Amino acid sequence: MERILITGAAGRIGRVLRKGLASPNRVLRLVDKSALGEVAEGEEHYEIDATNLHAMTGAMKGVDSVIHLAAYPEEAPWDVIFPLNYQLAHSLFEAARLEQVKRVIFASSVQAVGFHPIATTITDDTRLRPSGLYGVSKAFGESLASLYADKYALQVACVRIASFEEKPTDQRMLSTWFSHEDALHLFEQCLRAPDFHFFRVYGVSNNTRSRVDNSHVDWLGYRPQSDAETYLNEILENGETLGPLAARTQGGGACDVDFAGDIEQSMQSK
C-alpha cells in the first residue's frame, strides 16, 4: 500500500489532488492546520502546524512520497511571506530526510521566473526572475530542494505551477492556464516516474499560446490535454482588466503588486 503525504491538503490545489489522486492501493495522509473535514476511506488526517519540525517528523513516518503544497499562496508583504514559506519548506525537507522518505514533489511556482515576458519561451535554463516576495520564497524552496537531493539523495521534483484554475479568465491565461485535469496528470506522473535525482517542470496546460518548454523532462510522460484557446471568445467578452505588467509577464498580477508604500509607512511608525 503506497502512502502519500500531502501538505496544505485543505487548500485550493490540495482539495483537487485529494479527490483526484485517491486510489484503492493508496493511503493519502493529509496535513493541514485547517480543518480537513470528514475522513474518507483511504485517508489519514493530521491537523498540525507544518512549520513544526517535530510534528512533521511524526507525520512523515511510513510515508513513501510527499506532495508539498503548504505555503502562503500569493504575493504579500515580507512579514507575511517570511518566515512562513521558508519554515514550511525547511521542516518538510528535513522531516523527509529524518524519516528517509524516498520522493518529494515540491509545489514551486512560475512566479520564480515571473518577470520574464509572456511572449518569451521559458525553459529549464531560464534565469530566476521572481515576480515578488512570494516568487523569491519559491526560488528558495527550489534551492533547498536541490540541496536535499544532492546532499541526502532525496528524489525531488519541483513543479512550477502557473495559473491553476478550473478555466482561464483573462488573456494572460491563454498562455499560462493549468487545468485541474492536467494538474492531476502531472502530479500523478511525478509519483509514478522511475527513480530520478532532481528536476523542474512547468505546470502549464497544452495551450496554443503556451510559452514554456518542458522538453528536458520528456521522459516524465507529462502530456497535457487542455487548451485555454477553447475559452477565447469568453475571455475576449470579459475584456482586458490586467495591469500593465500583468499583461506582459509570465508572473502576471504579482509583478504589478508593490508593497513599498506599506513598508515605508511601517518604518515611519517605528
Residue, then its C-alpha position, 0 to 999 in steps of 0.5 A: m500500500e503506497r502512502i502519500l503525504i500531502t501538505g496544505a491538503a485543505g487548500r485550493i490545489g490540495r482539495v483537487l489532488r485529494k479527490g483526484l489522486a485517491s486510489p484503492n492501493r493508496v493511503l493519502r495522509l493529509v496535513d493541514k492546520s485547517a480543518l480537513g473535514e470528514v475522513a474518507e476511506g483511504e485517508e489519514h488526517y493530521e491537523i498540525d502546524a507544518t512549520n513544526l519540525h517535530a510534528m512533521t517528523g511524526a507525520m512523515k513516518g511510513v510515508d513513501s512520497v510527499i506532495h508539498l503544497a503548504a505555503y502562503p499562496e500569493e504575493a504579500p508583504w515580507d512579514v507575511i511571506f517570511p518566515l512562513n514559506y521558508q519554515l514550511a519548506h525547511s521542516l518538510f525537507e528535513a522531516a523527509r530526510l529524518e524519516q528517509v522518505k524516498r520522493v518529494i514533489f515540491a509545489s514551486s511556482v512560475q512566479a520564480v521566473g515571473f518577470h520574464p515576458i509572456a511572449t518569451t519561451i521559458t525553459d529549464d535554463t531560464r534565469l530566476r526572475p521572481s515576480g515578488l516576495y512570494g516568487v523569491s520564497k519559491a526560488f528558495g524552496e527550489s534551492l533547498a530542494s536541490l540541496y536535499a537531493d544532492k546532499y541526502a539523495l532525496q528524489v525531488a521534483c519541483v513543479r512550477i505551477a502557473s495559473f491553476e484554475e478550473k478555466p482561464t479568465d483573462q488573456r494572460m491565461l491563454s498562455t499560462w492556464f493549468s487545468h485541474e485535469d492536467a494538474l492531476h496528470l502531472f502530479e500523478q506522473c511525478l509519483r509514478a516516474p522511475d527513480f530520478h535525482f532532481f528536476r523542474v517542470y512547468g505546470v502549464s496546460n497544452n495551450t496554443r499560446s503556451r510559452v514554456d518548454n518542458s522538453h528536458v523532462d520528456w521522459l516524465g510522460y507529462r502530456p497535457q490535454s487542455d487548451a485555454e484557446t477553447y475559452l477565447n471568445e469568453i475571455l475576449e467578452n470579459g475584456e482586458t482588466l490586467g495591469p500593465l505588467a500583468a499583461r506582459t509577464q509570465g508572473g502576471g498580477a504579482c509583478d504589478v503588486d508593490f508593497a513599498g508604500d506599506i513598508e515605508q509607512s511601517m518604518q515611519s511608525k517605528 
